[in-house]
C-alpha cells in the first residue's frame, strides 16, 4: 500500500530529488525560479519545505562568495532513496525536464559573483566578479550613491557580466 503524502511532504521530497538531480549547490532564487514553472508547487509551500529540510539537516546551507547556496546532505540522499517512489512519476519527469536549465542557472550564478556594502554616508561599494575554474578572472568595484543602485547593479550583473568583460577587454587587447 502506497504511503500517502501531504503537499508539504511532497514538496520536501521534490526538493531533495531536485538537489540530487542537479548535483550543484543552488541559491534560493534558482530553486524558486526553476520550480515556479511547475504548476503543482507554490512559493509558500516551497519556502516552508526548504526551511524544514535545512532544520532537519537533509539539506545543507553553504555560505560563500557573498551568497548562500544549498545542497543535499548524505542524510538527505538516504532519505530520498527510501521515499523517492512516493513522488509521482509525472512530477519526477517534470523535475527532470527543468534540471538542465537549473544546472545552467547554478553555473552562471557561481561564475558571476556580486556583493555590496555601505562604505560611508550615501556611499555603497558594489563588487562584481567573474570566476572561472575557481579563479577570479575579472573584478570591478563601483561606488554608488544608494543601496537601491547597488542592488540593481548586482542583480543586473548576471546578465551583463559577459558583455561588460568583453567591452573592457576588447579595446585594451586590440590597441
N, C-alpha and C positions, 0 to 999 in steps of 0.2 A: 504494500500500500504506500503510495507516494506521500512524502512529507508536505503538508500544506504550509506555504509561507505567506506572511503578510507583505504589504508593499514595502515597508522599511527593510525587512529581512531580504527581500528580493533585490532591493537597491544595493544593499551591502554586498550580496553575492555578485551582482553585476559589476560593482566597482572592483572587487577582488579579481574577477575574471578579466576586466579591462586592464588593470595594472599588470597582471601576469602576461596578457597578450602583447601589450606594448613593450614591456621589458625595459622601460626607461623611466627615470623619475619624471613625474608630471606635476605641473603647477595646478593650483585650484582652478585658475582660469581655463587652462587647457582641458581639464576634465569637464567643467561646466559647458564650455563651448562645444566640445565634441558630443556630449550627451544631449545637448539642447535640441539636436535634430531628431532625436528619438522620441516619439510621442508618448511612450509609456513610462517615462520617468520625469518627475517635476523637480524644480530647483530646490524647493523646501526639503523634500524627502532626500534629495541628493546631498545637500549640506548636512542634514542630520545624520545620514548614513556615514559620510566621511568622518564626521566628528566622533561617532560611535566606534568606527574602525580604528581611529587614532587612539582613542581612550583605551580600547581593549588590546592594543598592540598588534593588531592584524595588519595595519598599515603604519609605516614609519614616516615621520616628518624629517626632512633633511634641510638644514639651513646652510646656504652657501651662495656666493656670488650676489649677495644683496637680495635674495629671494628665497622663498620656501617652496620645496617640492615634496612630493610624496611617492612612496614606492611600497610594494607589498613586502611584508616580512616573511620569514620562514614559517612562522605560526600561521600567517595568512595563507601561504601556499598549501600548508597541510589542511587547513580548514576548507579551502576551496576544493582540494582534491576529494574531500569527503562529501561535500554538498553540491558540487558542480552540476550534477544531473537534475538538481532542483530548479535550475534556471531553464525555462522552456527553450527548446531548440531554436525557435524563431528569434528569441532575444539574443541568444548566443550568436546567431548568424548576423543580426543587426550590429552587435558589438564588434564582430569580426570585420564587418563592412566599413566601420569607421576607424579601425585600428591603424591603417596606414596614414590617414590624414592626421590622426592624433600623434603618431610617431614623428611625422614631419614637423608638426607644430612644436613638439617637445625638443626636437633637434634645433629648430630655429630659435626657440627660447634659450637653449643652452649656448647657442653661438652668439646671440645678441643680448648683451647684459646691460642693464640700466640701474641707476640708483640716483637719488638726490638727497641733499640735506641743507639745512639752513646754515649760512656762514656769517650772517650779520643782519642788521635791520633792513628789511626789504631786499635781501640778497640770498639767493639759493644757488647751489652748485649742482648741476646735472652732470653725471658721469656716464658716458656711453662707451661701450666696448664691443669689439668683435673678437671672438675666441675661436681658434681652430686647433683641434687636437690638444686641448688643454692649455694652449699658449695664447696670450693676448697679442693679436697682430695689429690692432688699431684701437686707439683710445682717444676720446675727445672729452674735454671738460668745458662746459658752457655756463657762464654766470648769468643768472636770470633774475628778474625783479619780483617774481611771486612764485609761490608754491604751485599755483594753478598752471603757470607757464612751464615750470619744471615737470609737472605731472604730464602735460600734453607732450612735451619733448620726449619724455621717457616712453610714453605709450606709442608715439609715432616711430620710435627707433626701430621696432621690429620690422616695419615695412619699408623704412627709408635707409637702413644701415648700408646695404649693398650699394645703392646709388650714391650715398654720401661718401663712402670709401672710394668708389671709382672717380667721383668728381674731384676729390682732393688728390688722389694718387696720379691720375692721368696727366695733369699739367706738370707735375713735378718730374715724372719719369720721361716725358716727351720733350723736355726742354734742354 
